[in-house]
Amino acid sequence: MALFTRVVLLAAATAPMVSCLTSPGSATLQLQLDTADAKNRPVSKVITLLKDVLKQLQNEAEEDEAIYDKMACWCETNDKEKTKAITDAETRIAGLTTKIEESTAASARLNTEIKNLEKEVSKNQAALDQATSIRQKELASFNSEEKDLLGSISALKAAITVLSKHHSGSLLQLPRSQLLGVAATLQKELQRHPNLLQGVLTHSQRRVVSAFVQAPADYFDASPTFKQSYAPQSGEIFGILKQLQETFEGDLSQSQKAELAAQQAYEELKAAKEAEIGAGQEQIDAKTQELADSDQLLAQSKQDVEDTKASLSADEQFLMMLKEKCQMTDKEWEERQKTRQTEMQAVSQALAVLSTDDAHDLFTRTFNPAFLQEASAEHSARRSKAASLLSGVAAKFKNPRLATLAVSVRLDAFTRVIKAIDDMMAQLLKEKADEIKHKDFCVDELNKNQLETERKEREKADLIAKMDTLTSKMEALSKSIDELKAEIAEMQVQLKRSGEDREKENKEFQTTVADQRESQKLLQAALALLKEFYAKEKAAALVQAHQEPAGPPPPSGFEAYKKSAASGGVIGMIQQIISDAKAMEAETIRSEEDAQKAYEDFVKETNASIEAKSKDITGKSQIKAKSESELVETKTSKEAAMVELEQLSNYNAELHSSCDFVTKNFELRQTARDEEVEALKQAKAILSGADFAALVQTA
């Protein structure tokens, strides 16, 4: 701010400006008194004003310093916070990126481990099922063997009980039926357990058993030999039965022990396998939960990365704006400090010049009231006209600067007033240019904001439409995949049924062909017998017809034997039946070959169709996975577009806050400013000696 302007403003501050604007009569009286005082002490008043200007400059310097300190604190605080926030965000993004890579690797590892564990559990379950099946078969075999042995032991005990009566001599003769029962029991047990009794009985014992079995009643009636004289005939049989009983009981005991050991081994194996299966299933459950947690962490990390990137972008934009504003503030502070120091130095130097004693004496002689009376009257008339013009415009537009300038016109020297008018005209023109520039900026930025908002709205709508399309596409793919899987399952069922039907048809074919060939074989045998007989009969007849008698003819004997008249027809029919059977066999074989070929073609086509549908499922699954990835990206893009729309909306609100008043009152403010400038020009012209009436008429 120029020195003269500050002097004028301070001079105006000493006058009751508001009263001047509201009460023209009192204002005129006050101005006359101030003018007279200025004529008596003009330099003293200037010195006083300069001192006030210096004091005001110091106050403004303190105010600027306080404002700059606040701005510097704001800049420093926000710079540190945003810089730290950006660093933290970058660190967080790096950490989240690492976490995403780790989670992805962990998910892949867990999937592999789960598959391996499932294979191991399935393998252990299959081994347990196989061991259970073997154990069941062994148990069934043992139960059957135990039942047989218990039956054999029971039968032998009964036989021993029966035979012991004869062996002890309690009865002289056993009933024949009981002897036959003992022999039958002995024979039955020898036949039932030949492998078990291998090497148990000697050859002599087997001969005794054989003799007893063949004739049990005669065996005990036979006379004893020399060796048997001291024991009854039943002793050997009794001993053999006891030996068989002991053998069976020993084998039963061993079988029971083996069964107990096998059952115990199975229970241990079952417990071990069930423990392994349980442990494996627990690991599968734990790793499945870990996989779910890993996938959830992966999704959350990806979302955190997107959110952090959005926050980072906003912080970077704010920091850039902050640095720009703070740099401009520093530059403005330096310029204001430099300008104010220069102004204060000029005011101090002016005070030093005007405050000397020589200057005071010189001003007293120079500004003699009698000498200046005539010139002052002429200048006062011009001042009054110019001041009235400026006061009227100031009152019309309520402009305090014009009111202040009007007061200055009445008080200050012409050259300073004209300079003040020029400065105010320049300032008004600058404000007008700045306001035009600001309005152009507002219009341009609002248009850009509207266009960008519309573009982002279209982009948002396109992304939503794309999300709907991808969702529909994924649903259609899922439905198609399910249908393909159902078709494959149905074809596999049909393939299994066709295999079972083909196996049944082949068995029927084998039976039919075997029957046909057996029929042909029987017919061929019958045909061969018939042909052989009738061929011999024919040859004998030929020999008899050509033989000459060597002696007297024999008496008449049998008439010539004639073959059956129907023999030829029977042979022909058999041959025809054989031919028909061969034809039927050939037809059956051809039908079987055709059926087999049709089955093979069906299997080939079905497998090809299953393979094609499986490939189709794989392809559609890949497309679905790609669509899912695109859907995630589209959702992310939509969220980013929403963030940008919110930023555009906030910026639009800021623009309206800054621009609405300017754009709504632009024409009115421009017109007022033009009239103010025109009034300043007229006031300057009046002060320069122009005719006021002519100026008003021209305007």
C-alpha positions in Angstrom: 0.0 0.0 0.0 1.4 3.4 -1.0 2.5 5.9 1.6 0.1 8.6 0.4 -2.9 6.3 0.5 -2.1 5.3 4.1 -1.9 9.0 5.0 -5.2 9.7 3.3 -6.9 6.8 5.1 -5.6 7.8 8.4 -6.7 11.4 7.8 -10.1 10.2 6.9 -10.1 8.1 10.1 -9.7 11.3 12.1 -12.9 12.7 10.6 -16.4 11.3 11.4 -16.9 9.7 8.0 -20.1 7.8 8.9 -21.7 11.0 10.2 -20.5 12.7 7.0 -22.4 10.2 4.9 -25.5 10.3 7.0 -25.6 14.1 7.8 -24.5 16.4 5.0 -24.9 19.6 7.1 -22.7 18.5 9.9 -20.2 17.1 7.5 -19.8 20.5 5.7 -19.2 22.3 9.0 -16.6 19.7 10.2 -14.8 19.9 6.8 -14.6 23.7 7.0 -13.1 23.5 10.4 -10.6 20.8 9.3 -9.7 22.9 6.2 -9.0 26.0 8.3 -6.9 23.9 10.7 -5.0 22.4 7.8 -4.3 25.9 6.5 -2.9 27.0 9.9 -0.9 23.8 10.6 -0.5 21.8 7.4 3.0 20.3 8.1 2.3 19.5 11.7 -0.7 17.5 10.6 1.3 15.6 8.1 3.9 14.8 10.7 1.1 13.5 13.0 -0.3 11.4 10.2 3.1 10.0 9.3 3.6 8.9 12.9 0.2 7.3 12.9 1.1 5.5 9.6 4.3 4.2 11.2 2.4 2.9 14.1 -0.2 1.3 11.9 2.6 -0.3 9.8 4.0 -1.8 13.0 0.6 -3.1 14.1 0.0 -4.6 10.6 3.4 -6.2 10.8 2.5 -7.9 14.1 -0.8 -9.0 12.7 0.9 -10.4 9.6 3.4 -12.2 11.8 0.6 -13.8 13.9 -1.2 -14.9 10.7 2.0 -16.2 9.2 2.8 -18.1 12.5 -0.6 -19.8 12.4 -0.2 -20.6 8.7 3.4 -21.9 9.3 2.1 -24.1 12.2 -0.7 -25.4 10.0 1.7 -26.1 7.1 4.2 -27.8 9.4 1.7 -29.9 11.3 -0.2 -31.1 8.2 3.0 -31.6 6.2 4.3 -33.9 8.9 1.0 -35.7 9.4 0.4 -36.2 5.7 4.0 -37.2 5.0 3.8 -39.7 7.8 0.4 -40.9 6.6 1.8 -41.4 3.1 4.8 -43.3 4.4 2.6 -45.4 6.6 0.3 -46.1 3.7 3.2 -47.1 1.4 4.5 -49.3 4.2 1.1 -50.8 4.7 0.6 -51.4 1.0 4.0 -53.2 0.9 3.1 -55.3 3.9 -0.4 -56.1 2.5 1.2 -57.0 -0.8 3.5 -59.4 1.0 0.6 -60.7 3.0 -1.4 -61.3 -0.2 1.5 -63.2 -1.7 1.9 -65.2 1.5 -1.8 -65.9 1.8 -2.0 -67.0 -1.9 1.0 -69.4 -1.3 -0.6 -70.6 1.9 -3.9 -71.3 0.2 -2.2 -73.2 -2.6 -0.1 -75.2 0.0 -3.2 -75.9 2.1 -5.2 -77.1 -0.9 -2.4 -79.5 -1.8 -2.0 -80.7 1.8 -5.8 -81.3 2.1 -5.8 -83.3 -1.1 -2.9 -85.4 0.2 -4.6 -85.9 3.6 -7.8 -86.9 1.9 -5.9 -89.4 -0.2 -4.2 -90.8 2.9 -7.5 -91.0 4.8 -9.1 -92.7 1.8 -6.2 -95.1 1.6 -6.4 -95.9 5.4 -10.2 -96.4 5.1 -9.7 -98.7 2.1 -7.1 -100.7 4.1 -9.5 -100.9 7.1 -12.4 -102.0 4.9 -10.2 -104.7 3.3 -9.0 -105.9 6.7 -12.6 -105.9 8.0 -13.6 -108.0 4.9 -10.8 -110.4 5.4 -11.6 -110.6 9.2 -15.2 -111.3 8.4 -14.3 -114.1 6.0 -11.8 -115.5 8.5 -14.4 -115.4 11.2 -17.0 -117.1 9.0 -14.4 -119.8 8.2 -13.5 -120.2 11.8 -17.1 -120.4 12.9 -17.7 -123.1 10.2 -14.6 -125.0 11.2 -15.4 -124.7 14.9 -18.9 -125.9 14.3 -17.6 -128.9 12.4 -15.0 -129.7 15.0 -17.5 -129.4 17.8 -19.9 -131.6 16.0 -17.1 -134.1 15.3 -16.0 -134.1 18.9 -19.6 -134.5 20.1 -20.1 -137.4 17.7 -16.8 -139.0 18.8 -17.7 -138.6 22.5 -21.0 -140.3 21.8 -19.3 -143.1 20.0 -16.7 -143.5 22.8 -19.5 -143.6 25.3 -21.3 -146.4 23.4 -18.1 -148.3 22.8 -16.9 -148.0 26.3 -19.8 -150.2 27.5 -18.4 -153.1 25.4 -14.8 -152.2 26.2 -15.4 -152.2 30.0 -17.2 -155.6 29.8 -20.3 -154.3 31.3 -22.3 -155.7 28.5 -21.3 -158.8 26.6 -23.0 -157.9 23.3 -23.8 -154.3 21.9 -26.9 -153.9 19.8 -26.1 -154.0 16.1 -27.7 -150.6 15.5 -25.3 -149.0 18.0 -22.3 -150.6 16.4 -23.4 -149.4 13.0 -23.8 -145.9 14.5 -20.2 -146.0 15.8 -18.9 -147.3 12.5 -20.8 -144.6 10.6 -19.5 -141.9 12.9 -15.9 -143.1 12.5 -16.2 -143.3 8.7 -17.9 -139.9 8.5 -15.2 -138.2 10.6 -12.4 -139.8 8.6 -14.0 -138.5 5.4 -14.8 -135.0 6.8 -11.3 -134.3 8.0 -8.8 -136.1 5.8 -6.3 -133.2 5.8 -6.5 -132.9 9.6 -5.9 -136.6 10.1 -3.0 -136.8 7.7 -0.2 -138.6 9.6 -2.3 -139.1 12.7 -3.4 -142.7 12.1 -0.8 -145.4 11.1 -1.5 -147.8 8.2 -2.4 -150.6 10.7 -4.8 -148.4 12.4 -6.4 -147.4 9.1 -6.7 -151.2 8.3 -8.4 -151.8 11.6 -10.8 -148.9 11.0 -11.5 -150.1 7.5 -12.3 -153.6 8.8 -14.5 -152.2 11.5 -16.3 -149.9 9.2 -17.0 -152.7 6.6 -18.3 -155.2 9.2 -18.8 -153.7 12.7 -20.7 -156.7 14.1 -18.4 -159.3 12.7 -15.4 -157.4 13.9 -16.1 -158.0 17.6 -17.2 -161.7 17.0 -13.9 -162.6 15.4 -11.5 -164.7 17.5 -8.6 -162.6 18.9 -5.1 -163.2 17.7 -2.2 -164.0 19.9 -1.5 -160.3 20.4 -5.1 -159.5 21.1 -5.7 -162.3 23.7 -5.2 -159.9 26.6 -7.5 -157.2 25.4 -11.0 -157.1 23.9 -11.5 -156.5 20.2 -13.0 -153.0 21.0 -9.7 -151.8 22.5 -8.2 -150.7 19.2 -11.3 -149.0 17.9 -11.7 -147.4 21.4 -8.1 -146.1 21.3 -8.5 -144.8 17.7 -11.7 -142.9 18.7 -9.9 -141.4 21.7 -7.0 -140.4 19.5 -9.3 -138.8 17.0 -11.1 -136.9 19.8 -7.8 -135.6 21.2 -6.7 -134.6 17.7 -9.9 -132.7 17.1 -9.9 -131.1 20.5 -6.2 -130.1 20.0 -7.0 -128.6 16.6 -10.0 -126.8 18.0 -7.9 -125.3 20.8 -5.3 -124.2 18.3 -8.0 -122.7 16.0 -9.6 -120.9 18.9 -6.2 -119.5 20.0 -5.4 -118.5 16.4 -8.9 -116.9 16.1 -8.4 -115.0 19.3 -5.0 -113.8 18.1 -6.4 -112.8 14.7 -9.3 -111.0 16.4 -6.9 -109.2 18.7 -4.6 -108.3 15.8 -7.6 -107.0 13.8 -8.8 -104.9 16.8 -5.3 -103.4 17.1 -5.1 -102.8 13.4 -8.6 -101.3 13.4 -7.8 -99.1 16.4 -4.6 -97.9 14.7 -6.3 -97.3 11.4 -9.2 -95.5 13.0 -6.7 -93.4 15.0 -4.9 -92.6 11.8 -8.2 -91.8 10.0 -9.3 -89.7 12.9 -6.0 -87.8 13.1 -6.1 -87.3 9.3 -9.7 -86.1 9.4 -8.8 -83.7 12.3 -5.9 -82.4 10.2 -8.2 -82.0 7.2 -10.8 -80.1 9.4 -8.0 -77.9 10.9 -6.4 -77.2 7.5 -9.8 -76.6 5.9 -10.5 -74.0 8.6 -7.0 -72.6 8.1 -7.7 -72.5 4.4 -10.9 -70.6 5.0 -9.1 -68.2 7.3 -6.4 -67.8 4.7 -8.9 -67.1 1.9 -10.7 -64.6 4.1 -7.4 -62.9 5.0 -6.5 -62.8 1.4 -9.8 -61.1 0.4 -9.5 -58.7 3.3 -5.9 -57.9 2.4 -6.9 -57.2 -1.2 -9.7 -54.9 0.0 -7.3 -53.2 2.4 -4.9 -52.6 -0.4 -7.6 -50.9 -2.5 -8.8 -48.8 0.4 -5.2 -47.8 1.4 -4.4 -46.9 -2.2 -7.5 -44.6 -2.3 -6.5 -43.0 1.0 -2.9 -42.6 -0.2 -4.0 -40.9 -3.4 -6.2 -38.5 -1.4 -3.3 -37.7 1.0 -0.9 -37.2 -1.9 -3.3 -34.7 -3.5 -3.8 -32.9 -0.2 0.0 -32.7 0.4 0.6 -31.4 -3.0 -2.0 -28.7 -2.5 -0.6 -27.9 1.0 2.9 -27.5 -0.3 1.7 -25.2 -3.1 -0.3 -23.1 -0.7 2.4 -22.9 1.9 5.0 -22.0 -0.8 2.7 -19.2 -2.0 2.2 -18.1 1.6 6.0 -18.0 2.2 6.5 -16.0 -1.0 3.7 -13.6 -0.1 5.1 -13.2 3.5 8.6 -12.4 2.2 7.1 -9.8 -0.3 4.9 -8.2 2.4 7.8 -8.0 4.8 10.1 -6.5 2.2 7.5 -4.0 1.1 6.5 -3.1 4.7 10.2 -2.6 5.7 10.7 -0.3 2.7 7.5 1.7 3.5 8.4 2.0 7.2 11.9 3.2 6.2 10.4 5.8 3.8 8.0 7.0 6.5 10.8 7.2 9.1 13.0 9.2 6.7 10.1 11.5 5.8 9.5 12.2 9.5 13.2 12.9 10.1 13.2 15.4 7.2 9.9 17.2 8.3 10.7 17.3 12.0 13.9 19.4 12.0 13.8 23.0 13.3 14.9 24.5 10.0 12.1 22.7 8.3 9.6 24.0 10.9 10.7 27.6 10.4 10.7 27.2 6.6 7.1 25.8 6.6 6.0 28.6 8.9 7.2 31.3 6.5 6.0 29.3 3.4 2.5 28.6 4.4 1.5 32.2 5.4 -2.3 32.4 5.5 -2.5 35.8 3.9 -0.3 34.7 1.0 -2.3 31.6 0.2 -5.8 32.9 0.7 -6.6 33.6 -3.0 -5.3 30.3 -4.3 -7.0 28.4 -1.5 -10.4 29.8 -2.4 -10.1 28.5 -6.0 -8.8 25.1 -4.9 -11.6 24.8 -2.3 -14.3 25.2 -5.1 -12.7 22.4 -7.1 -12.3 20.2 -4.0 -16.0 20.7 -3.2 -17.2 19.7 -6.6 -14.9 16.7 -6.8 -15.8 15.6 -3.2 -19.5 16.0 -3.9 -19.2 13.8 -7.0 -17.3 11.1 -5.1 -19.6 11.3 -2.1 -22.6 10.8 -4.2 -21.2 7.7 -6.0 -19.9 6.3 -2.6 -23.4 6.7 -1.1 -25.0 5.1 -4.2 -22.8 2.0 -4.1 -22.0 2.1 -0.4 -18.2 2.1 -1.1 -16.2 3.2 2.0 -13.1 3.7 -0.1 -14.8 6.4 -2.3 -16.1 8.0 0.8 -12.7 8.1 2.3 -11.3 9.5 -1.0 -14.0 12.2 -1.0 -12.9 13.3 2.4 -9.3 13.3 1.3 -10.2 15.5 -1.7 -11.4 18.1 0.7 -8.3 17.9 2.9 -5.2 16.9 1.0 -3.1 18.6 -1.7 -4.2 18.3 -5.3 -1.2 16.2 -6.4 -1.8 13.7 -3.6 -5.5 13.5 -4.3 -5.0 13.0 -8.0 -2.5 10.3 -7.2 -4.9 8.7 -4.8 -7.6 8.8 -7.5 -5.2 7.2 -10.0 -4.3 4.5 -7.5 -7.9 3.8 -6.7 -8.8 3.7 -10.4 -6.0 1.2 -11.0 -7.1 -0.9 -8.0 -10.7 -0.9 -9.3 -9.6 -1.9 -12.8 -7.4 -4.6 -11.3 -10.3 -5.9 -9.1 -12.5 -5.9 -12.2 -9.9 -7.9 -14.2 -9.4 -10.3 -11.2 -13.1 -10.7 -10.9 -13.5 -11.4 -14.6 -10.6 -13.9 -14.4 -12.2 -15.5 -11.3 -15.6 -15.7 -13.0 -14.0 -17.3 -16.1 -12.2 -19.7 -13.8 -15.4 -20.6 -12.0 -17.3 -21.1 -15.3 -14.5 -23.2 -16.7 -14.1 -25.3 -13.6 -17.8 -25.8 -13.1 -18.1 -26.9 -16.7 -15.2 -29.3 -16.3 -16.6 -30.6 -13.0 -20.0 -31.2 -14.7 -18.4 -32.9 -17.7 -16.2 -35.1 -15.5 -19.1 -35.9 -13.2 -21.2 -36.9 -16.2 -18.4 -39.0 -17.6 -17.9 -40.7 -14.2 -21.7 -41.3 -13.9 -21.6 -42.9 -17.4 -18.6 -45.0 -16.3 -20.4 -46.0 -13.1 -23.5 -47.0 -15.1 -21.3 -48.9 -17.6 -19.6 -50.7 -14.7 -22.9 -51.6 -13.0 -24.2 -52.9 -16.4 -21.0 -54.9 -16.8 -21.4 -56.3 -13.3 -25.0 -57.3 -14.1 -23.8 -58.9 -17.4 -21.0 -60.8 -15.7 -23.4 -61.9 -12.9 -25.9 -63.2 -15.5 -23.1 -64.8 -17.5 -21.7 -66.6 -14.4 -25.2 -67.8 -13.5 -25.7 -69.1 -17.1 -22.3 -70.8 -16.9 -23.1 -72.4 -13.6 -26.4 -73.6 -14.9 -24.7 -75.0 -18.1 -22.0 -76.7 -16.0 -24.6 -78.3 -13.8 -26.5 -79.5 -16.9 -23.4 -80.9 -18.4 -22.5 -82.7 -15.2 -26.0 -84.1 -15.1 -25.7 -85.3 -18.7 -22.4 -86.9 -18.0 -23.8 -88.7 -14.9 -26.8 -89.9 -17.0 -24.5 -91.1 -19.8 -22.3 -92.9 -17.3 -25.5 -94.6 -15.9 -26.6 -95.6 -19.5 -23.0 -96.8 -20.1 -23.2 -99.0 -17.0 -26.6 -100.3 -17.9 -25.5 -101.0 -21.5 -22.5 -103.0 -20.2 -24.8 -105.1 -17.9 -27.3 -105.7 -20.8 -24.4 -106.6 -23.1 -23.0 -109.1 -20.5 -26.4 -110.7 -20.1 -26.9 -110.9 -23.9 -23.4 -112.4 -24.3 -24.2 -115.1 -21.7 -27.5 -115.9 -23.5 -25.5 -116.1 -26.8 -22.9 -118.5 -25.2 -25.8 -120.7 -24.0 -27.6 -120.6 -27.3 -24.5 -121.4 -29.3 -23.5 -124.2 -26.9 -27.0 -125.7 -27.2 -27.0 -125.4 -31.0 -23.6 -127.1 -31.2 -24.6 -129.8 -28.8 -27.7 -130.4 -30.9 -25.6 -130.6 -34.0 -23.2 -133.0 -32.3 -26.0 -135.3 -31.2 -27.6 -135.2 -34.7 -24.2 -135.9 -36.3 -23.8 -138.9 -34.0 -27.2 -140.3 -34.9 -26.6 -139.6 -38.6 -23.3 -141.4 -38.4 -24.9 -144.5 -36.8 -27.7 -144.6 -39.4 -25.3 -144.1 -42.3 -22.9 -146.8 -41.0 -25.7 -149.4 -40.7 -27.3 -148.8 -43.9 -24.0 -148.6 -45.8 -23.0 -152.1 -44.4 -26.5 -153.5 -45.4 -26.0 -152.3 -48.9 -22.5 -153.8 -49.2 -23.7 -157.2 -47.9 -26.5 -157.2 -50.4 -24.1 -156.6 -53.2 -21.8 -159.4 -52.1 -24.6 -161.9 -51.8 -26.0 -161.1 -55.2 -22.7 -162.0 -57.0 -21.7 -165.1 -54.9 -22.0 -168.5 -56.8 -23.1 -171.6 -54.8 -20.3 -174.3 -54.5 -22.6 -177.2 -53.7 -26.2 -178.1 -53.7 -28.4 -175.1 -53.0 -29.5 -174.7 -49.4 -33.0 -174.9 -48.4 -35.1 -171.8 -48.6 -34.4 -169.6 -45.6 -35.2 -166.1 -44.6 -36.5 -163.7 -47.1 -34.1 -160.9 -48.1 -33.9 -158.3 -45.3 -35.1 -155.0 -46.5 -34.1 -151.7 -44.8 -36.9 -149.6 -43.6 -38.5 -147.6 -46.3 -38.5 -144.5 -44.1 -34.7 -144.6 -43.4 -33.8 -142.4 -46.3 -36.3 -139.8 -45.3 -35.0 -139.8 -41.7 -31.4 -139.4 -42.8 -32.5 -136.5 -45.0 -34.4 -134.9 -42.3 -31.5 -135.2 -39.9 -29.2 -133.6 -42.4 -31.7 -130.8 -43.0 -32.0 -130.2 -39.3 -28.1 -130.2 -39.0 -28.0 -127.6 -41.8 -30.7 -125.5 -40.2 -28.9 -125.7 -36.9 -25.6 -124.5 -38.5 -27.5 -121.7 -40.2 -29.1 -120.7 -36.9 -25.6 -120.8 -35.3 -24.2 -118.6 -38.0 -27.1 -116.2 -37.7 -26.7 -116.1 -33.9 -22.9 -115.4 -34.2 -23.6 -112.6 -36.7 -26.2 -111.1 -34.4 -23.8 -111.3 -31.5 -21.1 -109.7 -33.5 -23.5 -106.9 -34.6 -24.6 -106.4 -31.0 -21.0 -106.4 -29.8 -20.1 -103.9 -32.5 -23.1 -101.7 -31.7 -22.1 -101.8 -28.0 -18.5 -100.9 -28.7 -19.7 -98.0 -31.0 -22.1 -96.9 -28.2 -19.3 -97.0 -25.6 -16.9 -95.2 -28.0 -19.4 -92.5 -28.8 -20.5 -92.1 -25.2 -16.9 -91.9 -23.9 -16.2 -89.3 -26.7 -19.3 -87.4 -25.7 -18.3 -87.5 -22.0 -14.8 -86.4 -22.9 -16.2 -83.5 -25.0 -18.6 -82.5 -22.2 -15.8 -82.7 -19.6 -13.7 -80.4 -21.8 -16.7 -78.1 -22.2 -17.1 -78.1 -18.4 -13.4 -77.3 -18.0 -13.6 -74.5 -20.6 -16.7 -73.0 -19.0 -15.2 -73.3 -15.6 -12.2 -71.3 -16.8 -14.5 -68.7 -18.3 -16.5 -68.6 -15.1 -13.3 -68.1 -13.1 -12.2 -65.4 -15.5 -15.6 -63.8 -15.2 -15.4 -63.9 -11.4 -12.0 -62.2 -11.6 -13.5 -59.5 -14.0 -16.4 -59.1 -11.6 -14.0 -58.4 -8.7 -12.1 -55.9 -10.8 -15.3 -54.3 -12.0 -16.5 -53.9 -8.4 -13.2 -52.3 -7.5 -13.4 -50.0 -10.5 -17.0 -49.1 -9.5 -15.9 -48.3 -5.9 -13.1 -46.1 -7.3 -15.5 -44.3 -9.6 -17.8 -43.8 -6.5 -14.8 -42.3 -4.6 -14.0 -40.0 -7.6 -17.7 -39.0 -7.9 -17.6 -38.1 -4.2 -14.5 -36.0 -4.7 -16.0 -34.3 -7.7 -19.1 -33.5 -5.6 -17.0 -32.1 -2.8 -15.0 -30.0 -5.3 -18.3 -28.9 -6.9 -19.5 -27.7 -3.5 -16.3 -25.8 -2.9 -16.6 -24.2 -6.4 -20.2 -23.1 -5.6 -19.2 -21.8 -2.3 -16.5 -19.7 -3.9 -18.2 -18.8 -7.2 -22.0 -18.5 -6.6 -21.8 -14.9 -5.3 -19.5 -13.8 -8.1 -21.5 -15.4 -10.9 -24.9 -14.2 -9.6 -23.7 -10.6 -8.9 -21.1 -10.4 -11.7 -23.0 -7.9 -14.0 -24.1 -5.7 -11.1 -20.6 -5.6 -9.6 -19.0 -4.9 -13.0 -21.5 -2.0 -13.7 -21.0 -0.5 -10.2 -17.2 -0.8 -10.6 -17.4 0.9 -14.0 -19.5 3.8 -12.6 -17.0 4.1 -9.7 -14.2 4.4 -12.2 -16.1 6.9 -14.3 -16.8 9.0 -11.2 -13.1 8.9 -10.3 -12.3 10.1 -13.8 -14.7 13.0 -13.5 -13.4 13.9 -10.1 -9.9 13.9 -11.5 -11.0 16.0 -14.4 -12.7 18.5 -12.1 -9.6 18.8 -9.9 -7.6 19.4 -13.1 -9.8 22.4 -14.0 -12.5 20.9 -16.2 -16.0 22.3 -16.3 -18.3 20.2 -14.1 -21.5 21.0 -16.0 -19.8 20.0 -19.3 -18.7 16.7 -17.7 -22.1 15.9 -16.4 -23.7 16.8 -19.8 -21.1 14.6 -21.6 -21.7 11.7 -19.2 
